[in-house]
Amino acid sequence: MKVFEKNIVNLPGIGEQTKHNLTQIIDKSEKFKLIINKKGHRNSENLTIILNSITHKCSMVRFDVNGSDHANPPNNERIPTPHIHIFTDEYMNGGIAIPLHEIDDIELIDELLDSLEFFIDYTNIKRKDVIITPKLL
């Protein structure tokens, strides 16, 4: 289980990203970073949520909520968004995308908030007492 170092999670506006530090609950030396990115290269409304290990200097999980399809090896099968990339040998270190519907039967009505809540639960981050704040204009 991971916990936010601060109890406020700021959501990014279009063309922005926010970063949030996390700590493992049992081993406080295990550090992580949650990145909520709305800075798509071609489409500024693309949404990607990433969990990185600071301790091990690597990506762990990436959730592409919208944007381009992914071509899965070996036959380039097109996997539309939303999909998840898991950075393990089993999933070719993120090279294989897993459709969201194969993980959870969730409907993303409020795309940003619902996606973030799913990702927090999926990656075992404690969200009790965490305040999620939208970007204020």
Disulfide bonds with the S-S distance in Angstrom:
none
